[in-house]
Amino acid sequence: MPALAAVRGFKDILPHEIGPWTLIEGKARDLARRFGFLEIRPPVLERTELFARGIGESTDIVEKEMYTMDDRGGGRVTLRPEATAGIARAVIEHGILQTRKTARLFFLGPMFRYERPQKGRLRQFHQLDCEIFGDPGPWSDAEVISLLWSFLTELGAQDLTLAVNTLGCPKCRPLFREALVEHLSAGRASLCEDCIRRLERNPMRVLDCKNPGCRSLALSAPRIPDFACPECRAHFAGVLEALSSLGLEPVLDPLLVRGLDYYARTAFEVLAGGLGAQNAVAGGGRYDGLLAALGGPDLPGIGFAAGLERLALLLPERPAAPGPDFWLAPLCPEAVGPLFRLAGFLRGKGLSVLADWEPGSLKSRLKKADKANASKCLVLGADELQGGRVLVRDLKTGEQSLASLADLSPLPAPAGLDAAPAAGPELRGGGA
Ligand code: HAM
């Protein structure tokens, strides 16, 4: 029978690959604490309508990338392709902004998009998602961006570019849209098939197309910031000033539009060299109309999501998984029982213990202990058993000593294991 493999675009993260993930998740929690974000864990599955209304019917995500299915009880449900809509739903459903003016929430978890898998692009991928609800001011935009920047740089990611743009608001964006459609319609012949469709449904997405014909038309297109109303201009200037006061000088990119429809005003992305085609390691922006569009209060929001697979590719070092405190090595069958009880005692003291319960030669046991990256090896053979002692070998320094095994229950405190001086020439040099 052929062995089954994982679904295409869905990847195991194996024990030897977990190092960067532990680092990344630890740093995410550390920054969330420093910036006052509380953790939320929305469900993986939401009603399809949430994403259609939240992200936008005419976005690539909703049109062709969602894992959608019939719910057995009726209705359509979707594996979340992103976290913002679900978190916004939770904020509304639980009345989180009824008892407080603002809410800062973060989430670490998997997202699902049916995209063509390639380096840095999966069908199940993970994000750190940070959102501030209820705060309209430019300071919160700058705070969110600086959290993201600290997250990436404190982890050691290099060759990063922070790009920002303003996408205007429902007041000024229609003017831009009109001018853009006029410009794109005049150059319609050079647009790709997708963009001809976008021209009617979502013309701003044409600015994001990589096709050379679309790209050159985008470069000569009207610029969103030139159409921004005085309020949007003031907001954007405030964001840039606040960022500058933190030493952050982003690149202004008037073609940056993002792939989700809920954005208004600030939009930003962090691009990383060395990632190839999928070079956006994080993106976000302001979504002041989202809560209202989902049937909630007319309150603003701002946030970002960082792609953790892409970030893991950028990290300079992959720390080795830490080894156990002790490796237990029985050299004869009679030693297995006492060492098994010793393992229970040490684990009860909070120490990590591994063992191979098959008795074997000292040399092969020490080799295994070394391979497991253990700190110390506890060796029990017939001689030690007879003397009621266990040999303690420090695998980092090579030092050895003997500890009493007289009273296994209760056992001496682990620190006491170093107490007795080493003896027995055959054990002292064993395995070296
Ligand atoms: P997004 O730009 O769609 O934004 O995704 C954010 C990040 O997730 C991307 O920059 C990328 O690093 C990662 N990502 C996206 N798709 C994939 C994929 N197929 N494979 C691997 N990584 C991927 C959002 O999701 C918004 N919800 C961000 C946001 C939060 N805006 C406001 N708040």
Residues whose N, C-alpha, C, O or C-beta is under 5 A from the ligand:
A	BS01	HAM	E82 A83 T84 R113 E115 G120 R121 L122 F125 C130 A280 V281 A282 G283 G284 G285 G303 F304 A305 A306 G307 E309 R310
